[in-house]
């Protein structure tokens, strides 16, 4: 069976540097490529990497970043971790791997990894050595705080047989005096002990039937029996034990002239073996929601399967997956607000955005049936920053939302003077269609009344090619290399090995980055020698829109539309929230980003931004061996490994480095030094610290009372917005793999004759 396959770019010998936003960049070192699949064992992969870099396998660790998160390194330590890494990069052709050497140290129990499950148990915490032996009793028997069991399941203190699904933790022997022999039944009794006396007998009063039903349900759970209603209405409730022949029975009814419910009759005797009833009959969805509410606040990714396990351990009730899932949905709605209500608040919400942030744009459209269609948001601070300090360069991309009503997030992001992501505008739409992209670009056009020709980096499909040309005449559209690569791999019909495809991808990227026609053609000829089909595909894919040698716009060497990964990571964190809350989370992230970068830039003492200062310094180092031949005009010849021509007036060098990056190349710096000028005078104004401060000079302001009902005198009070008809389908979402699925097919190879297309058992 074919396995998923990716190309790992293994890097070693460099070091990580922290950027302003906390993300990590890897500098220096060597890099090699290895193709792996989900059949490869971790030890095999580790040995191959160790052999490649000639380092010790015992002191080597392998790490990677999750897609969209450059702040946290993930360690690969076993086969499962390796398969997860491949799965996480399923939509990519390549994955970056970082190889590090570490000193061998003694195992420190206090630094043991926590469970990778969303459940949090006491077994994940290290118990202090000097803990008194009666600590268990103090924690378990104290029932005055019923919410304790929600955050930290108390029964786990007594149960060393409980292990997490992914990680088994061996507790230090120093805590062995804690008793470990409590049975599951005893554990259940301790978890539900607080409910044993919710029903006391005849004469007990309740504020209403709802309170009585809740008390009855908890009482049944604590005593482990199931019941059924004989009568159940707004003024009387009669219940009997579900077991046939059992005499347990209770009747409560309303006291005359009041709303109070009083127990009138009760037979508290059970002749059945109620403890064997462990189904979820007593556990309604609202009850499950009330139990998990507090824990869900702390752990938003609390999984239904873990809810099932925890309620079974704590209360002795066996739920099914659907009960747990529905209970979680109800709890989420109670915590986050109603999805349906969020759509109805959109008119008020857009009004508040423009009121609290004057100059901002917030608009929405509905369909004929008043269901939600599209929402567009762009803050004045972003629009001003883009026009004053950013290059006329926009990246267009999208991300699917996994909320109750699904949808897609569109975003237009830019690059600031320090080459970091700058959010310009975003939109939430019901689906990714050509028409929605066209509408989004119309909104961007209306918010950016600029005469500068804009360069877009985006996919060539989804109607973007036609919409960009129509809405932004005179602009430039650079095709995203990531999408082109995936489409090329998908369209290739030949049976190419993974190694051959990897070589073609490398040549394709080399052709795209090649600054001159000659080097571009050499790369394409290399592809042609491998596959005429791939060569023809690339020739027909309009190289003038993706190759540096022909592209007329200014991309500043940014070749992929996923430049705005930081922005999409924000959306991923909030994609399950109701629409207004999701937008509010994104607004808060933008507000924080502007403040942090504005504050940091006020400390800079350099003329250029830090990253551009570093790039200019690297080019300056290359100047020493160069020889400049002066002339009477403004054109100079620079000799080194190659002979280049520099036109100082037009900021042009025949190596094309100056034009592609906006910073003087080493040949230009050599000429600038000879004529007694400063290289800073020939850098793009967008890279100066002054422009960077202008970019973040304005602020995104908070939006108070987001969930407040609309005022009666609001002009938008008559607008009704209902949720879109599209809802998340039942069951687990399918994993979509775009483009790279052809790359991941494993080539079968015989271990006996080394031939391909068969294995050892079928070898002839």
DALINVEN-V227259 format. One record per pair of residues at least 6 apart in sequence whose ideal C-beta (glycine too) atoms are under 7 Angstrom apart, sorted by the first residue. I is the first residue (numbers start at 0). J is the second residue. Records with the same first field share a line. If there is no record, write none. Layout:
I=J ; J
This chain:
1=744 ; 745
2=36 ; 37 ; 38 ; 745
3=36 ; 37 ; 85 ; 89 ; 743
4=34 ; 35 ; 36 ; 497 ; 742 ; 743 ; 744 ; 745
5=35 ; 85 ; 88 ; 91 ; 92 ; 93 ; 94 ; 743
6=32 ; 34 ; 92 ; 93 ; 501
7=32 ; 33 ; 35 ; 94 ; 96
8=30 ; 32 ; 93 ; 95 ; 96
9=30 ; 31 ; 33 ; 48 ; 51 ; 96 ; 98
10=25 ; 28 ; 30 ; 95 ; 96 ; 97 ; 98
11=28 ; 29 ; 52 ; 98
12=27 ; 28 ; 29
13=25 ; 26 ; 27 ; 28
14=26 ; 27
15=23 ; 24 ; 25
16=24 ; 26
17=23
18=24
19=417 ; 419 ; 596 ; 599
20=419 ; 565
21=70
22=69 ; 70
23=69 ; 70
25=97
31=51
32=501
33=47
34=497 ; 498 ; 501
35=44 ; 85
36=745
37=82 ; 85
38=745
39=81
40=78
41=75 ; 77 ; 78 ; 81
44=81
45=56 ; 59 ; 61
46=56
48=61 ; 98
49=55 ; 56 ; 59
52=98
54=100
57=103
58=100 ; 101 ; 102 ; 103
59=98 ; 100
60=74 ; 99 ; 101
61=75 ; 96 ; 98
62=72 ; 73 ; 74 ; 75 ; 97 ; 99
63=73 ; 75 ; 84 ; 94 ; 95 ; 96 ; 97
64=72 ; 73 ; 95
65=73 ; 87
66=87 ; 88
67=564 ; 567 ; 568 ; 571
68=568
75=81 ; 84
84=94
88=94
89=734 ; 736
90=736 ; 737 ; 739
91=739
92=484 ; 488 ; 504 ; 739 ; 742
108=125 ; 171
109=125
111=168
112=166
113=123
114=123 ; 163 ; 166
115=165 ; 166
116=163 ; 164 ; 165 ; 305
117=298 ; 300 ; 301 ; 302 ; 305
118=305 ; 309
119=151 ; 298
120=151 ; 152 ; 155 ; 161
121=151 ; 155 ; 156
122=155 ; 161 ; 168 ; 170
123=168
126=174
128=173
132=176
135=156 ; 157 ; 177 ; 178
138=153 ; 156
139=153 ; 156 ; 189
142=192 ; 193
145=193
146=293
147=153
148=190 ; 313
149=290 ; 291 ; 293 ; 294
150=293 ; 294 ; 297
152=309 ; 312 ; 313
153=189 ; 190
154=186 ; 189 ; 190 ; 312 ; 313
155=161
156=177
157=178 ; 179 ; 181 ; 186
158=186
159=179
186=312
187=314 ; 315
190=313 ; 314
191=220 ; 221 ; 314
194=217 ; 218 ; 220 ; 221
195=221 ; 222
197=214 ; 217 ; 218
198=214 ; 215 ; 218
200=262 ; 265
201=262 ; 263 ; 264 ; 265
202=261 ; 262
203=262
204=259 ; 260 ; 261
205=211 ; 214 ; 259 ; 260
206=259
207=258 ; 260
208=233 ; 236 ; 260
211=236 ; 251 ; 260
212=236
215=238
216=281 ; 286
219=225 ; 226 ; 281
220=281 ; 314 ; 316
222=273
223=273 ; 274 ; 276 ; 315
224=240 ; 269 ; 271 ; 273 ; 276
225=241 ; 276 ; 280 ; 281
226=238 ; 239 ; 240 ; 241
227=239 ; 241
228=236 ; 238
229=237 ; 238 ; 239
230=236 ; 237
234=252 ; 253
235=252 ; 253
236=251
237=250
238=249
239=247 ; 248
240=247 ; 269 ; 271
242=271 ; 273
244=270
245=269 ; 270 ; 271
246=266 ; 268 ; 270
247=266 ; 267 ; 268 ; 269
248=266
249=262 ; 265
250=263 ; 264
251=260 ; 261 ; 262 ; 263
252=260 ; 261 ; 263
253=259 ; 260
254=261
277=315 ; 316 ; 317
278=317
279=316 ; 317 ; 318 ; 319 ; 322
281=316
282=316 ; 318 ; 322
284=322 ; 325 ; 326 ; 329
285=329
287=318 ; 322 ; 323 ; 326
288=326 ; 329 ; 330 ; 333
290=310
291=301 ; 306 ; 326 ; 327 ; 330
292=330 ; 333 ; 334
294=301
295=301 ; 327 ; 330 ; 331 ; 334
296=334
301=327
303=320 ; 323 ; 324 ; 327
304=320
306=323 ; 326 ; 327
307=318 ; 320 ; 323
310=316 ; 318
311=317
335=576 ; 577 ; 580
336=577 ; 580 ; 706
337=577
338=403 ; 404 ; 577 ; 722
339=722
341=577 ; 578 ; 579 ; 580
342=371 ; 578 ; 720 ; 721 ; 722
343=720
344=579 ; 706
345=363 ; 374 ; 579 ; 720
346=709 ; 715 ; 718 ; 720
347=709 ; 713 ; 715
348=579 ; 705
349=361 ; 362 ; 363
350=713 ; 715
351=702 ; 705
352=359 ; 361 ; 376 ; 702
353=359 ; 361
355=700 ; 701 ; 702
356=378 ; 379 ; 699 ; 700
357=379
358=379
359=377 ; 378 ; 379
360=375 ; 377 ; 446
361=376
362=375
363=373 ; 374
364=372 ; 373
365=371 ; 372 ; 720
366=372
369=719 ; 720 ; 721
370=721 ; 722 ; 723 ; 724
371=429 ; 720 ; 721 ; 722 ; 723
372=429
373=426 ; 428 ; 435 ; 438
374=426 ; 427
375=424 ; 426 ; 439 ; 442
376=424 ; 425 ; 582
377=423 ; 424 ; 446
378=589 ; 699
379=697
380=593 ; 697 ; 698 ; 699
381=422 ; 423 ; 424
382=446 ; 447
383=697
384=421 ; 694 ; 695 ; 697
385=413 ; 421 ; 423
386=449
387=693 ; 694
388=415 ; 416 ; 685 ; 690 ; 691 ; 693 ; 694
389=413 ; 414 ; 415 ; 421 ; 685 ; 694
390=414 ; 553 ; 555 ; 685
391=451 ; 452 ; 453 ; 454
392=413 ; 414 ; 454 ; 553 ; 554 ; 555 ; 557
393=411 ; 413 ; 423 ; 453 ; 455
394=412 ; 456 ; 560 ; 562 ; 563
395=411 ; 455 ; 457 ; 463 ; 560
396=410 ; 560 ; 561 ; 563
397=407 ; 408 ; 409 ; 431
398=408 ; 567 ; 570 ; 571
399=407
400=406 ; 407 ; 408 ; 574
401=574 ; 575 ; 732
402=574 ; 575
403=726 ; 727
404=722 ; 723 ; 725 ; 726
405=725 ; 727
406=427 ; 428 ; 429
407=428 ; 430 ; 431
408=425 ; 427 ; 570
409=425 ; 426 ; 428 ; 439
410=425 ; 563 ; 566 ; 567
411=423 ; 424 ; 443
412=420 ; 421 ; 422 ; 423 ; 562 ; 563 ; 566
413=421 ; 423
414=421 ; 555 ; 557 ; 562
415=421 ; 691 ; 694
416=608 ; 611 ; 685 ; 686 ; 687 ; 690 ; 691 ; 694
417=608 ; 609 ; 610 ; 691
418=610
420=562 ; 563 ; 565 ; 566
421=694
422=566 ; 589
424=443 ; 446
425=585
426=439
427=578
428=435
429=723 ; 725
430=725
431=461
433=461 ; 462
436=461 ; 462 ; 463 ; 466
437=462 ; 466
440=466 ; 467 ; 470
441=470
444=470 ; 471
452=473 ; 474 ; 475
453=471 ; 474
454=474 ; 475 ; 477 ; 552 ; 553 ; 554
455=467 ; 474 ; 475 ; 476 ; 477
456=477 ; 479 ; 554 ; 557 ; 560
457=463 ; 476 ; 479 ; 560
458=479 ; 482 ; 560
459=478
464=476
467=474 ; 476
475=551 ; 552
476=544
477=544 ; 545 ; 550 ; 552 ; 554
478=544 ; 545
479=559 ; 560
480=508 ; 511 ; 545 ; 558 ; 559
481=559 ; 561
483=540 ; 545
484=504 ; 507
485=737 ; 738 ; 739
486=738
487=507 ; 533 ; 536
488=500 ; 738 ; 739 ; 741 ; 742
489=738 ; 741
490=536
491=532 ; 533 ; 741
492=532
493=530 ; 532
495=530
496=746
497=742 ; 746
499=529
500=742
502=529
503=526 ; 529 ; 530 ; 533
506=522 ; 525 ; 526
507=526 ; 537
509=522
510=519 ; 522 ; 523 ; 546
511=545 ; 546 ; 547 ; 558
512=547
513=519 ; 522 ; 547 ; 548
514=547 ; 548 ; 654 ; 655 ; 659
515=548 ; 655
516=548
519=546 ; 548
523=534 ; 537
526=533 ; 534 ; 537
527=534
542=549
543=549 ; 550
544=550
547=659
555=660 ; 661
556=659 ; 660
569=584 ; 585 ; 588
570=585
573=581 ; 584 ; 585
574=581
576=584
579=705
583=702 ; 705
586=699 ; 702
589=699
590=699
593=695 ; 698 ; 699
594=698
596=695
597=695 ; 696
600=688 ; 691 ; 692 ; 695
603=609 ; 688
605=612 ; 688
606=679 ; 687 ; 688
607=615 ; 679 ; 682 ; 686 ; 687 ; 688
608=686 ; 688 ; 691
611=662 ; 686
614=662
615=662 ; 678 ; 682
618=662 ; 663 ; 664 ; 665 ; 668
619=668
621=665
622=665 ; 668 ; 669 ; 672
624=639
625=637 ; 638 ; 639 ; 665 ; 666 ; 669
626=638
627=635 ; 637 ; 669 ; 670 ; 673
628=635 ; 636
629=635 ; 673
633=646 ; 647 ; 648
634=644 ; 646
635=645 ; 647 ; 670
636=642 ; 644
637=643 ; 645 ; 666 ; 669 ; 670
643=652 ; 653 ; 654 ; 666
644=653
645=652 ; 666 ; 667 ; 670
647=670
650=657 ; 681
651=657 ; 658
652=664 ; 666 ; 667
654=664 ; 666
656=664
657=663 ; 664 ; 667
661=683 ; 685 ; 686
662=682 ; 686
663=671 ; 678 ; 681 ; 682
667=681
668=678
671=678 ; 681
684=690
709=715 ; 716
746=755
747=755 ; 756 ; 757 ; 758
748=755
749=757 ; 758 ; 759 ; 762
750=759
751=759 ; 762
752=762
